[in-house]
Amino acid sequence: MPTARRLRYPARMPRLPAIPLKTVLRNTAEIELWPAALLQARGNAHARLLARARRVLRRKRDGRYLAAELEGGLYPLVPMLAREPGLSAARDALRAPPPHARCGLEHSGTLPLHRLHERLHALGLDADAYAARSGLALVPEPDWLAFAGFDRWHRPLWLRIDAARAWLRLRTAARADGIVLEAISGYRSHDYQLGIFERKRARGLSVDEILAVNAAPGFSEHHSGLALDIGTPGEPPAEESFEHTPAFAWLTAHAPAQGFAMSYPRDNPHGIVYEPWHWRFMPA
């Protein structure tokens, strides 16, 4: 066990808004349905609309707000909303009963692996060859996710509901022992992971260089809503130095009892760099 550095933690944690765990993100292949209260307004016009809206349709590819669900129906936020890819599926999700009424709070369905092989091919990746080489499997996205509080930057943290409950228990148990755990990131869509690759390729990195650090789109545990990156105050996010903190020592000793396991230890068989910050909830 590495020698733990002593960190100073705030004497009092800031209070978070009392938003119930059953607040959900409904998910479709191309559009997410966000609770309006959890979105930041982008200008005064958006602020007025979000104050009245129940949900907002948000394009997964670039995060653009497409429409606000008001009492009288959908209010378009982009021109030619009717031509937006995936709008029909998003409308169906709006009309669907609440997830807990449909399938119980412990479960979610999954989305089809929508156009994923085609998009990987555009990156120069063969999905079957990558799966055989890495030992990783394609990971479908959940069709809904639960709000699990906020991450370090006060962004909403989305996880599958069993993982959300486990994360809140884990964080509470750590705090009782004087350890502060912060979420760095949770659920990521296939589109989000594709964006990571596209931005890094634009900076001149090769696909092989990116794959040493990031799983290929469609193969990341973050797609499942079961994985999250964990940090602690005073420590940079997603750095190997996290292993020298009291937070990591506490996780190593206590996270398994809460159902969490570190996915990528040193010399893992998937060829992914050591990630002491990346933990996955393992449902019973």
C-alpha positions in Angstrom: 0.0 0.0 0.0 1.5 3.4 -1.0 2.3 5.9 1.7 -0.7 8.2 2.0 -0.2 12.0 1.9 -2.2 13.9 4.4 -4.8 16.2 2.8 -6.8 19.0 4.3 -10.5 18.7 3.9 -13.1 21.4 4.3 -14.7 21.4 7.7 -18.1 21.7 6.2 -19.3 20.3 2.9 -21.5 22.6 0.8 -25.2 21.6 0.9 -26.5 20.3 -2.4 -30.0 21.1 -3.8 -32.6 18.7 -2.5 -33.3 17.0 -5.9 -34.8 13.5 -5.5 -32.8 10.5 -6.7 -35.8 9.5 -9.0 -35.1 12.6 -11.1 -34.2 10.9 -14.4 -32.5 11.5 -17.7 -34.4 9.8 -20.5 -32.1 8.6 -23.2 -32.6 7.9 -26.9 -30.1 7.2 -29.6 -29.6 10.8 -30.7 -31.4 13.0 -28.2 -31.4 13.2 -24.4 -34.4 14.4 -22.4 -33.1 16.5 -19.5 -35.0 17.8 -16.5 -35.1 21.5 -17.2 -34.1 22.4 -13.6 -30.7 20.8 -14.1 -29.7 22.7 -17.2 -27.9 26.0 -17.3 -29.6 28.7 -19.3 -27.8 30.0 -22.4 -29.0 33.6 -22.4 -32.0 35.4 -21.1 -34.4 33.9 -23.5 -33.3 30.4 -22.5 -33.6 31.3 -18.8 -37.2 32.3 -19.1 -38.0 29.2 -21.0 -36.2 26.8 -18.6 -38.1 28.4 -15.7 -41.4 27.2 -17.3 -40.2 24.0 -18.9 -40.5 20.5 -17.6 -37.9 18.9 -19.8 -35.5 20.0 -22.6 -34.5 17.9 -25.6 -30.7 18.1 -25.9 -28.8 16.8 -28.9 -26.2 14.2 -27.8 -23.7 15.0 -30.5 -23.0 18.6 -29.5 -25.2 19.3 -26.5 -27.4 21.8 -28.3 -30.8 22.5 -26.8 -33.4 21.5 -29.4 -36.8 22.1 -27.7 -38.4 22.8 -24.4 -41.4 20.8 -23.2 -43.9 23.4 -22.0 -47.5 22.9 -20.7 -48.8 23.4 -24.2 -46.3 21.2 -26.0 -42.8 21.4 -27.5 -41.3 24.9 -28.0 -38.6 24.7 -30.7 -35.2 26.2 -29.9 -33.7 25.4 -33.3 -35.0 26.1 -36.8 -36.6 23.2 -38.6 -37.0 21.1 -35.5 -39.2 18.7 -37.4 -36.2 17.6 -39.5 -34.0 16.8 -36.4 -32.7 13.2 -36.5 -34.1 11.2 -33.7 -37.0 13.6 -32.9 -39.6 10.8 -33.3 -37.9 8.6 -30.7 -37.6 11.6 -28.4 -41.3 12.4 -28.7 -42.1 8.7 -27.9 -39.9 9.0 -24.8 -41.7 12.1 -23.7 -45.0 10.3 -23.9 -43.8 7.2 -22.1 -44.8 6.5 -18.5 -42.2 7.3 -15.8 -39.4 4.7 -15.7 -40.2 3.6 -12.2 -43.8 2.9 -13.2 -42.7 0.9 -16.2 -39.9 -1.3 -14.9 -39.2 -0.7 -11.3 -36.6 1.6 -9.8 -33.8 -1.1 -9.9 -33.7 -1.6 -13.6 -33.3 0.2 -16.9 -33.4 -1.0 -20.5 -30.7 -0.5 -23.0 -30.6 1.3 -26.4 -29.6 -0.4 -29.6 -26.0 0.0 -30.7 -27.1 2.7 -33.0 -24.9 3.1 -36.1 -21.8 2.4 -34.0 -20.0 0.1 -36.4 -20.3 2.7 -39.1 -19.0 5.5 -36.9 -16.1 3.4 -35.7 -15.2 2.7 -39.3 -15.0 6.4 -39.9 -12.3 6.6 -37.2 -10.4 3.8 -38.9 -11.5 1.2 -36.3 -12.9 -2.2 -36.9 -15.1 -3.0 -33.9 -14.7 -6.8 -34.0 -10.9 -6.6 -34.4 -10.7 -4.1 -31.5 -12.9 -6.2 -29.3 -10.7 -9.3 -30.0 -7.5 -7.3 -29.3 -8.6 -5.5 -26.2 -10.9 -8.1 -24.6 -13.5 -5.3 -24.2 -17.1 -5.7 -25.1 -19.5 -3.3 -26.7 -21.5 -1.4 -24.1 -25.0 -0.3 -24.8 -26.4 2.9 -23.2 -29.2 2.7 -20.6 -32.5 4.1 -21.8 -32.7 6.2 -18.6 -30.4 7.3 -15.8 -30.8 8.6 -12.3 -29.5 11.9 -10.9 -26.7 11.1 -8.4 -25.8 14.6 -7.3 -23.2 16.8 -8.9 -19.6 16.3 -9.9 -16.6 18.5 -8.9 -17.6 21.2 -11.4 -21.2 21.1 -10.3 -22.4 19.3 -13.4 -25.2 16.8 -13.0 -23.9 13.3 -12.4 -25.9 10.6 -14.1 -25.6 6.9 -13.2 -27.8 3.8 -13.5 -30.0 4.0 -10.4 -28.4 1.1 -8.6 -25.0 2.6 -9.1 -26.3 6.0 -8.1 -27.6 4.7 -4.8 -24.3 2.8 -4.2 -22.2 5.9 -5.0 -24.2 8.0 -2.5 -23.7 5.3 0.2 -20.0 5.1 -0.7 -19.5 8.9 -0.4 -21.5 9.0 2.9 -19.4 6.2 4.4 -16.2 7.9 3.4 -17.3 11.2 4.9 -18.0 9.5 8.2 -14.3 8.4 8.2 -13.1 11.9 7.4 -12.6 11.2 3.7 -14.1 13.5 0.9 -14.8 11.7 -2.4 -15.7 13.7 -5.5 -17.2 12.5 -8.7 -15.2 13.5 -11.7 -17.5 12.0 -14.3 -20.1 9.3 -14.6 -22.2 8.3 -17.6 -20.9 9.2 -21.0 -22.7 8.6 -24.3 -21.2 7.0 -27.4 -21.4 10.5 -29.0 -19.4 12.0 -26.1 -16.7 9.4 -26.4 -16.6 10.0 -30.2 -16.1 13.7 -29.5 -13.0 12.9 -27.3 -11.5 10.9 -30.1 -12.2 13.6 -32.7 -10.7 16.4 -30.5 -7.6 14.4 -29.8 -7.1 13.5 -33.5 -7.5 17.2 -34.3 -4.5 17.8 -31.9 -2.4 15.4 -33.9 -2.7 12.2 -31.8 -3.0 8.9 -33.6 -5.8 6.4 -33.0 -3.3 4.0 -31.3 -2.1 6.8 -29.0 -5.7 7.7 -28.0 -6.6 4.0 -27.4 -3.8 3.7 -24.8 -5.7 6.2 -22.7 -9.3 6.0 -23.8 -11.5 3.0 -24.7 -12.9 3.1 -28.2 -16.3 4.7 -28.5 -18.9 2.0 -27.6 -16.4 0.1 -25.4 -16.1 2.5 -22.4 -17.5 1.4 -19.1 -18.9 4.9 -18.7 -21.5 4.1 -21.4 -23.2 1.7 -19.0 -23.9 4.2 -16.3 -22.2 1.9 -13.8 -18.7 3.5 -13.8 -17.4 6.8 -12.5 -14.1 8.5 -12.1 -13.4 9.5 -8.5 -11.3 12.3 -7.1 -10.7 14.2 -3.9 -10.1 17.9 -3.1 -6.7 19.2 -3.8 -5.9 16.4 -6.2 -5.9 16.9 -10.0 -8.5 14.8 -11.8 -7.7 11.5 -13.5 -4.0 11.5 -12.6 -2.0 8.5 -11.3 -1.0 10.6 -8.3 -4.5 9.9 -6.9 -3.1 6.5 -5.6 -1.0 8.4 -3.0 -4.0 10.0 -1.4 -5.9 9.0 1.7 -9.0 8.8 -0.5 -7.5 6.1 -2.6 -6.3 4.2 0.4 -9.9 4.4 1.8 -11.4 3.2 -1.5 -9.0 0.3 -1.7 -10.0 -0.8 1.8 -13.8 -0.1 1.7 -15.1 0.3 -1.9 -15.5 -3.5 -2.5 -17.9 -3.8 0.4 -20.1 -1.2 -1.4 -19.9 -3.1 -4.6 -17.2 -1.1 -6.4 -14.1 -2.4 -8.1 -11.2 -0.6 -9.8 -11.4 -1.5 -13.5 -7.9 -0.8 -14.8 -5.1 -1.8 -12.4 -1.5 -1.9 -13.5 -0.8 -4.3 -16.4 -4.5 -5.0 -17.0 -5.2 -7.3 -19.9 -7.1 -4.6 -21.9 -4.0 -2.5 -22.6 -5.5 0.6 -20.9 -3.2 2.7 -18.7 -3.4 2.3 -14.9 -6.4 4.3 -13.7 -6.6 4.4 -9.9 -9.5 6.9 -10.2 -11.8 4.7 -12.3 -14.2 2.5 -10.4 -17.2 0.4 -11.5 -20.2 -0.7 -9.6 -20.7 -4.4 -9.9 -24.4 -5.3 -9.5 -25.1 -8.4 -7.4 
